[in-house]
């Protein structure tokens, strides 16, 4: 079986409706994408309760020129299109932040952010949600715990049955 051409099924644009127009934000260069991933990941970790001192260095607050530059780099040709259409600065910021969440996170995260009206709380679960997920075993903590207990069970097996052939050498 051969791989399909990526362009046949992969859309690396983000389509955002504003008024009666659909703006298609192209995926930015890798350098911008990696920076967005690092910054968004750090922000989510901090808002999720991690100690800011243990999270990799966050950039300092942006001044107006740096914020404008980030949006311009993230939005690519859509930046000029928005200006030509005389879209308000508040809407451009919303589009820019949504593109930031898309590039740094995922399309689903960007959609939640956009539909929430730019509420940053939708990007990280609150403490009650994390506790609930951990106690019910539906979250990442529950999954990790179950996998650990399965390994322990497997390592206690004795004998020469088929299960022993799955063990790594030296155990």
C-alpha positions in Angstrom: 0.0 0.0 0.0 1.4 3.4 -1.0 1.1 6.6 0.9 -1.5 9.0 -0.4 -0.4 12.5 -1.4 -0.6 14.6 1.8 -2.2 17.5 -0.2 -5.2 15.2 -1.1 -6.4 15.0 2.5 -4.5 17.4 4.8 -5.6 21.0 5.2 -2.9 23.2 6.7 -5.0 26.3 6.8 -7.4 27.6 9.5 -10.7 29.0 8.1 -12.2 31.6 10.3 -15.6 33.3 9.5 -15.8 37.0 10.2 -19.0 38.7 9.1 -19.8 37.4 5.7 -16.3 36.4 4.8 -14.1 33.4 5.4 -10.5 34.1 6.1 -8.0 31.2 5.5 -5.0 31.5 7.7 -2.1 29.5 6.3 0.2 27.5 8.5 3.2 29.6 9.5 6.9 28.7 9.1 8.2 26.0 11.5 10.2 28.5 13.6 7.0 30.4 14.5 5.1 27.1 15.0 7.6 25.7 17.4 7.8 29.0 19.4 3.9 29.0 19.6 3.9 25.4 20.9 6.5 26.2 23.6 4.7 29.3 24.8 1.2 27.8 24.7 2.4 24.7 26.5 4.1 26.7 29.2 1.0 28.9 29.7 -1.3 25.9 29.9 1.0 24.2 32.5 1.1 27.4 34.6 -2.7 27.8 34.4 -3.1 24.1 35.2 -1.3 24.6 38.6 2.3 24.0 37.8 4.8 26.2 39.6 5.9 28.9 37.1 9.5 28.5 38.3 9.6 24.9 37.0 8.1 25.8 33.6 10.7 26.6 30.8 11.2 30.4 30.4 8.3 32.3 29.2 8.8 35.4 27.0 8.3 38.7 28.8 5.1 40.6 28.1 4.9 41.9 24.6 4.9 45.5 23.8 2.5 46.7 21.1 5.0 46.4 18.3 5.9 42.8 19.2 2.3 41.8 19.5 1.5 43.3 16.1 4.6 41.5 14.6 3.5 38.2 16.1 0.0 38.5 14.5 1.5 39.6 11.2 3.8 36.6 11.2 1.1 34.2 12.3 -1.5 35.4 9.8 0.7 35.7 6.8 -1.2 37.1 3.8 -4.4 37.3 5.8 -2.9 40.1 7.8 -2.9 42.4 4.8 -6.3 41.1 3.7 -7.8 42.0 7.1 -6.4 45.5 6.9 -7.6 45.9 3.3 -11.1 44.9 4.5 -10.8 47.4 7.4 -11.4 44.8 10.0 -11.2 46.3 13.5 -8.1 45.8 15.7 -10.1 43.8 18.3 -11.2 41.3 15.6 -7.7 41.1 14.3 -6.4 40.3 17.8 -9.1 37.6 18.1 -8.1 36.1 14.8 -4.4 36.3 15.7 -4.9 34.7 19.1 -7.0 31.9 17.6 -4.3 31.3 15.0 -1.8 31.2 17.9 -3.8 28.6 19.7 -4.2 26.6 16.5 -0.5 26.7 15.7 0.7 26.1 19.3 -2.0 23.6 20.2 -4.5 22.1 17.8 -7.5 22.8 15.6 -9.9 21.6 18.3 -8.3 23.9 20.9 -8.5 26.8 18.5 -12.2 26.1 17.8 -13.0 26.0 21.5 -11.1 29.2 22.1 -12.9 30.9 19.1 -16.3 29.8 20.1 -15.8 30.8 23.8 -15.1 34.4 22.7 -11.4 34.1 23.6 -11.8 32.7 27.1 -8.4 31.4 28.0 -10.0 29.1 30.6 -11.1 26.7 27.9 -7.5 25.9 27.1 -6.7 24.1 30.4 -8.9 22.0 32.6 -9.8 23.4 36.0 -8.7 21.7 39.2 -12.0 20.1 39.8 -11.9 18.5 36.3 -8.4 17.2 36.9 -9.4 15.7 40.3 -12.5 14.2 38.8 -10.5 12.6 35.9 -7.9 11.2 38.3 -10.4 9.7 40.7 -12.6 8.1 38.0 -9.6 6.8 36.1 -10.7 8.5 32.9 -7.9 11.0 32.8 -4.2 10.7 32.1 -3.4 9.9 35.7 -5.8 7.0 35.7 -4.4 5.6 32.5 -0.9 5.8 33.7 -1.7 4.1 37.0 -3.5 1.2 35.2 -0.6 0.7 32.9 1.8 0.5 35.8 -0.3 -2.1 37.6 -0.4 -4.2 34.5 3.4 -4.2 34.3 3.6 -5.3 37.9 1.3 -8.1 37.3 3.2 -9.3 34.3 6.5 -9.2 36.0 5.3 -11.6 38.8 4.5 -14.3 36.3 6.5 -17.5 36.7 6.9 -20.6 34.6 7.7 -21.2 31.0 4.4 -20.2 29.3 3.9 -17.9 26.4 3.7 -14.9 28.7 7.3 -15.3 29.7 8.5 -14.8 26.1 7.1 -11.2 26.2 9.3 -10.2 29.1 12.4 -8.2 28.3 15.8 -9.9 28.8 17.2 -9.8 32.3 13.8 -10.0 34.2 
